[in-house]
């Protein structure tokens, strides 16, 4: 009986406000983008990359409204063909080891992003496109 009780303590059940505990949003906005927290400690929003002052590829991942920019912007990669690719799809492609266009991101990092960070980025993007974030 006590073993069952201990097992149940490890599973809190459903949260009344799951949005307060959205770990993937924290990982993406702080660790990857830098839009929540210090951009210089992020993998993508640091100086010289996708910051708000001189964003590479005109992609600002730091200043407020990053979710709207991801939803409304198109890829600048691939000329006219790339202009029709939603940025939400393109960003997932760019963090893979061998993207179809340009260099893998984060640029200059030998390890890129971890599998857990990729999963969180994918969930974050899916949440944006499904209207859930």
C-alpha positions in Angstrom: 0.0 0.0 0.0 2.8 2.5 0.9 4.5 1.8 -2.4 1.3 2.7 -4.3 1.0 5.9 -2.2 4.6 6.9 -3.0 4.0 6.2 -6.7 0.9 8.4 -6.7 2.9 11.3 -5.1 5.1 11.5 -8.1 2.2 12.3 -10.5 0.5 15.5 -9.6 -2.4 15.1 -12.1 -3.8 17.9 -14.1 -3.0 21.5 -13.4 -5.7 24.1 -12.9 -3.5 26.6 -14.9 -1.1 24.6 -17.1 0.0 27.8 -18.9 1.8 28.8 -15.8 4.0 25.7 -16.1 4.7 25.7 -19.7 8.4 24.7 -19.6 8.8 24.6 -23.4 7.8 28.3 -23.7 10.4 29.1 -21.0 13.1 27.1 -22.8 12.3 28.7 -26.2 11.9 32.3 -25.1 14.8 32.4 -22.6 17.3 29.8 -23.7 16.9 29.9 -27.5 15.5 33.3 -28.4 16.3 35.5 -25.5 13.0 37.3 -25.7 12.4 36.6 -22.0 15.6 37.2 -20.0 19.0 38.2 -21.2 19.4 37.9 -25.0 23.2 37.6 -24.6 22.8 34.3 -22.8 20.6 32.9 -25.5 21.6 30.7 -28.4 19.7 32.8 -31.1 19.1 36.3 -29.8 22.6 37.3 -28.8 24.5 40.2 -30.3 25.3 39.6 -34.0 22.5 37.2 -34.5 18.8 37.6 -34.2 18.8 40.5 -31.7 16.5 43.6 -31.9 19.2 46.1 -33.1 20.6 44.5 -36.2 18.9 41.1 -36.7 20.4 38.7 -39.2 18.0 37.9 -42.0 15.7 40.6 -40.6 14.6 38.1 -38.0 14.3 39.7 -34.5 13.8 37.0 -31.9 14.3 39.3 -28.9 11.9 42.2 -28.9 8.2 41.9 -27.8 5.9 40.3 -30.4 8.2 37.5 -31.5 5.2 35.1 -31.7 3.4 37.4 -34.1 6.5 37.9 -36.2 7.0 34.1 -36.5 3.4 33.7 -37.6 3.2 36.5 -40.1 6.7 36.5 -41.6 7.9 34.4 -44.5 11.3 32.9 -45.1 13.9 35.1 -46.9 15.8 32.0 -47.9 15.5 30.6 -51.5 14.4 33.8 -53.2 10.8 33.8 -54.5 10.3 30.2 -53.6 11.3 30.8 -50.0 9.1 33.8 -49.8 6.1 31.5 -49.6 7.4 29.3 -46.8 6.0 30.3 -43.4 8.7 31.3 -40.9 7.2 28.9 -38.4 8.1 25.9 -40.7 11.4 27.4 -41.8 12.8 27.9 -38.3 12.4 24.2 -37.5 14.3 23.4 -40.7 17.1 25.8 -39.9 18.0 24.2 -36.5 18.5 20.8 -38.1 22.1 19.7 -38.9 21.8 20.0 -42.7 19.0 22.5 -43.6 17.9 22.7 -47.3 18.9 26.4 -47.4 21.8 28.2 -45.9 23.7 27.3 -42.7 22.4 25.4 -39.8 21.5 27.5 -36.8 22.6 28.5 -34.2 25.4 29.6 -36.5 28.9 28.9 -35.2 27.8 26.5 -32.5 29.3 23.0 -33.0 26.5 21.3 -31.0 23.5 23.3 -32.2 20.4 22.7 -30.1 19.7 19.6 -28.0 17.0 17.1 -28.8 15.0 18.4 -25.8 15.4 22.0 -27.1 14.2 21.0 -30.6 11.2 19.2 -29.1 10.3 22.3 -27.1 10.8 24.5 -30.2 8.5 22.2 -32.2 5.9 22.3 -29.4 6.2 26.1 -29.2 5.8 26.5 -33.0 2.9 24.0 -33.0 1.3 26.0 -30.2 1.6 29.2 -32.2 0.2 27.8 -35.4 -2.7 26.1 -33.5 -3.4 29.2 -31.5 -2.3 27.7 -28.2 0.6 29.9 -27.1 
